[in-house]
Amino acid sequence: MSESNLTRRELLAKGTMIAVGLSTPRWLAAVAHGDLIRAAGGRKVDPDNILVVCQLSGGNDGLNTVVPFADPLYAKARPTLALKGDEVLHLNDTMGLHPTMGGLATLYKEGKVAVVQNVGYPNPNRSHFKSMDIWQSASPDAKLPYGWIGRSMDERAAQQMYNPVACVGLSTERPLALQAKDASIPCFASLADIKSLVGNADAEKLLRQIQGRDAEQGSAIRTIQDANRAALDAMNLLNSKLDGAKPKQTYGENGFGRGFAQISQLLMASPQTRVVYFSHGGFDTHSRQKESHAKLMQEFSDAVLAFQREMESAGLDKKVTLLVFSEFGRRVEENGSLGTDHGEAAPMFLIGSRVKGGFHGPNPDLANLSRGDVPWKTDFRSVYATTLENWLGNDAGLVLGQEFPTLDLIKS
């Protein structure tokens, strides 16, 4: 059925599905005409810097991603899942990457991958839903409303111009991380949604008319109205530019490949975009982990390499940093189903031409476990604080509700 033949109800449902955001549309834009801005800690930050956040949903097995192959306790705990030293892609004498992660190993050797070890938070929670909320809100005690990225948009929105594409989510559902008090962050299942709706003037006009009068501020109907309006504004800005920003790299026909291809296209089409949020699932590997995890790691690694090369060829690599996280790691011991169960700490990645590559933090301490899990040493909010303050120029203490030490992860 063509858009011109869609019913009002179908258009409203379709518009609500792809236009997910919150409340009043005030957005971050270029600052000081491209001059460096000074972050709260005094560091000078380029206002054109871009942060891409990639979420590995389900709890990625950190020990079989960044592998402590030289530790005999690793092999002892995993008689079938442990990767042998001659299989692993060595990064140093004790640690390496999963053998399917050749793309990431290439970037590591180029100094473009920072591995932050043993990342977690106090009193870890092994529930997917609770731990995901903690990571996305950056509030283990649930005292802070909204998401950490949403709050970062709010923190700067009051002093900047309207910009409906400053932050964009690529997801079938609106993540908590993008919820905000004042900023309205559009989220799309795919960039094809933009062409299918805004490419048809009658459909777009009808979607705007359907909104009717603004409902009461704070009501559920008003939230949907504001979300739809913000998404349509974002679509209008992007629609005419996407065709001229087709990726040149080869991306895999899988979730990671399609996701990073779309992120590349979005960033090349939209100079105003400063944050992109993307998630991909499949990491809850309770059984038969070996094959499924190997496939996911290869798809992720290949997509990241293609994305980095795309940014380099487009001249954007000095302005783009990729942050990768999962809601928790896996247990050290494998289970009886040839998989691993929910754990605690795991590595995070920062990837790009401006990161300080290498390992940050000690190797996992498998001799002193926490409830059978890798114990956390670095609070994930320190990684967030580093990207907020030293990359995006936010006041990290204000966004995160308290001060956290920043890490030496980003080149000046």
N, C-alpha and C positions, 0 to 999 in steps of 0.2 A: 504494500500500500504506500502510495506517495504521501509526502508531508501535507500536500494541499488537500488530500482526502481524509486526513486524520480527524477524528472527532475531537471536540473540545475536551472531553474527559481523557482521551488517549494522550492528547498534547499535554494536559496538566500532569498526568502521571509520568510521562516521559520527562517533562521539564523538572518535576520534583526529584526524579531519580538522579539526574545528572547535575543538578544545581544544589549542592549541599554546602551550606556555610552557616554563619551566624550573624545576626543583627546588623547594625549600621555599617555601611560600606565606606570605611576610611582606611586609606592604604599608604603604605610606604612607597616613596618614589626616590628619584635621584636627589642627592643631598649636595648642596653647595656647588652645583654645576660641575660635578665630577672631581672636586678637590678632595683630598684625604680628610676624613673625619677622625676625631679623637674619641676613642672608646673610654669607658668609665675608668679603666686602669691606666690611662695615659698613652696607650699604644695607638699609633696612627693606622687607620683602617681604610681601605679603598671602598667607597660606597657602592661600587659595582660588583663587589664580591658576591658569589652565589654559593649557597649551601644546598646540596642534594642529600636527602636522608633516605636511606634504604633499610627497610625493616625486613628481617628474615623471620617470618611468623611461624610460631610453633615451638621454638626453643632449639636453636642450632647447636649441634654437638661441637663445642669449642675444641675439645681434645683431639678430635679427628679432622679438624680444620687447620688449626695451628698445632702441630703434633710434637709432643715431648719424646721423640723417638729414642733418645739416649737414656731415659729414665726407666730402669727395670720394673718399677712399680706400675708403669703404664701398661706394659706387655702382660704383667701378672694379672692385672685387673680385667683385662680384655683378651681372653684366650682366642677368640675368633675375630673380634673387631679391630684389634690393635694393628696398626700399619707398621711394617718393618722398616728399619733404617734404610735398606737398599731400595725401597719403594718410594719413600718420601722425597719431596723436592727440598733439598737442604737449603736453609737460609743461614744457618751457622752450624757449629759443631754439635748442638743439642736440640735444636728446634727446626721444623720444616713444615711445608704445606702439604695438604692432601695431594696425592699423585695426579689427580685430574685438574689441579689448579695451576696449570702452566701459564695461563694469562696473567694471573696475579703474581706469580713468581717472577715473570719478566718485569713487571712494574716495580716489584720489590728491589730487584737488582739495579733498577734505574733510580732508586732512592725516592720512589713515589708512593710507598705504602708504609704508614705508621701502624704498628701492631701494639695496641694498649692491652696489656695482659691483666687477667684476674679482675675483671670489671664486674661490679655488682652494687649492692646497697645493704645497709644494716637490716637485720632480721628478715632475711630473704623469704619470699613467698613462692611456692612451687605451683600455684594455680595460674594457668594461662591468663585467665581474665583479670585476676587481681594484679599479677606481675606486669601485664601489658598496660593496665591503667597506671601503675606506678611509673613505668618507663615513659609513658606518653604524657602524663601530667607532671612528671619530675617531682612527685610529692608522695613519698612512701606513707606518710601519716594522713594523707587525704585532706590536708588543711588548705591546699591551694586550689582554687577553682580553675576550670578550663585546662587547655593543653599548654605545654611549654613553648611550642612554636606560636600558638595563638596569643599567648601572653607577650611573646617577643614582638609580635605585630602591634598589639595594643600599646606596648611601651613606647613605640615610635610613631604610632598613627596620629596622635594629637598634634605633632609638629610637622607633619608632612602632607603632601598633596594626595588627592584621590588617585588610586592606582589599582584597578581590579585584578591585575595579574601579578602583583608583587609576590604572592605566595599561591602555589597551585598544588592540589593533590591529584595524584593519578591512582585511583582506587575505586572499587565498586561500592565501598562504604566510607562514610566520613569518619576518619580516625579521631580519637580524642585529642591527639597532639595538635590538631588544627582548630579545635574549638577555642573561641575567643569571646571577650565581652563586647568589644567595639568593632573589631575587624571582621569582615565577611569573606571567608576564604572559599573560593570555588573548588570543587572536586569533581573530576570527570573519570568515568570508567575507561575512556580512551579518547584520543584526539579526534577520532572519527565522529564523535558526538557533536563536535563543533561544526563540522562540515554539514552534517545531516540536518541540523536545526537552523543554524544561522544562514546556511546557504540558501534557505527558502524564505524569502521576505514575508510571504503571507503567514507562514508558520510562526516566524518570530513575532510578527505583529499580533497574532492571535494570542500567543503566550503572554505577551505584555498586557494585553487587554483583559485576559482572564484574571489577572491579579486583582482587579477592581480597586476599591478604596483601601487605603492602608488600614489594617486592623490595629488593635491596641498594642502599643509597644510592649514587648515581652511576652505576648501571647504566642501560642503554637502556630497560629495562622500567619502572624506577622513574621515569625522566623522563616517560614516557608516563602513568604512573599519577598523578604529581603534576600534570601538565598537564591531564589530564581532570578531576581533582578541583577544581583551581583554576577551570577554565572553568565547571563545573557550579555552583560557589559564586557565580561572577560572574553566571551566568544567573539563579540564584534571586533575587539582589538586584535585577536589572533587569527580570525578567519582568513583575511586577505593575505596573510604573511606565511602561513604554514606551507603552502605549495612551493614557495620559493626557498624552503629550508629543508629539503629532503636529505636525510642522512646519506653519506657516501660510503660509510663502513658497512661491512657485512655483519648482521646481527642474526643470532639463531632464531628459529621458529619455535620459541618457547616463551614462557612467562617473563623470564629475565631479559631475553633478547628483545622481545617486543617492548617491554617496559623501558629499557635504556635507549632503544631507538626513538621512542616517543619523547623521552626526556631530552635527548639530543636535538630533536626537531623543535621542541618547545623553546629551548634555550637559544637556538640560532634564530628563531622567529621573533622572540620576545626579549629585547634588551632590558625591559623593566622588571623582569622576573628575578627575584632574589632568593627564594626558597622553593624547592620542589620536594614533595613527599611521595614516596613510592613503597609499596609493600608487596611481598610475594610469599606464599605459604608452602606447606609441605614438609616442614622441618620437625614435626612431632614424630620422631622415628622410634616408636616403642618396639617395633618388630622388623625383622629383615632390613636392618638399617644399611648394610654395606652397599648394596646396589643403588638404593634410592638416594642415599646421601652422596655417593660418588657422582651420580647424574646431576643432582642439584648443585654441587660444588663446581662441576665443569660448566654448567649453564651460567651460573653466577660469575665465575672467573672470566669466561670468554666474553660475556656481555660487558663487564667492567673494562677489560682491555680494549674492546671496540669503542666504548664510550670515551675512554681517555684519549685514544687516537683521534676520535672525532673532534674532541675539544681542542686537541693540538692543531689539527689541520684547519680548524675554524678560528684559531687565534684566541681561544677562550680558556685555555688550560691554566693560565696563571690566575684566573678569576673564579675557578670552579673547584670546590672541595667536596668530596663524597664522604659521608659519615654512614657507617654500617653497624647495625646492632640487632640483637635478638633479645626476647624478653627474659631468657635465662639460658644457661648451658644445660648439659646432661650429667647424670650421675657418672662417677668414675668407673664403677664396675658395670659391665654389661649385664643385661637381664637374661632370663631363660628363653626369651623369644628372639634372640640374636639382634637385640636392639638395646636402647638405653632409655632410662626414665628421666623425669624432670630433675634438674639439678640447680646449681646456684651460679657461681661466677663463670665467666667466659671472656674471650677476647673481643674487643671492638677494633674496627679499622677506620682510619682516616686515610683517604687516597686522593692524590692529586700532585700537581707540579710544585705546589707551595708547602707541602707538608714536610716535616723532618722525618724522613724514612728510618726504619729500623724498629727494634723492640723497645718498648717503654714499660718498665716495671719488671719484676722478677719472674722467672719461670713458674708455672703452677707447682705448688708444694703438695705433692701427692703423699708425703709422709705424715702430714698433719691436716687431715680433712675436716670439713664441717658437715656433720651428719652424713658422711659418705660422699660429700661433694667438694669440688675445688673451692677453697675459701676465697672470699672477695678481699682485695687489697686496695683497689681504686674505686671510689664512688663514681658511678656513671655521671653524676651531676657535675663532677670536675671536668669531664669530657665535654658536656654540654656548655659549661661555663667558658671553656676554652674557645669553642666555636662561636658562642654568642658574643663574647667580649673581644676576642682577638681576630675574629674573622668577619662577623656581621656588624660589630660596633655597638651592640646593645649593652645596657647595664645589666650584667648577669646576675648581680645580687638582687636587683629589683625583680627580674623575671623569675628567678628561682626561689625567691623568698628569703634567702640568706646567702652569705658569701661562701663560695667553695674555691679551694686553690686551683688556679689554672695550671695546665701542663705545658711543657715545652714541645709542642706538636706542630707549630706553624712557623714558617720562616718569616722574618720581618720584611 
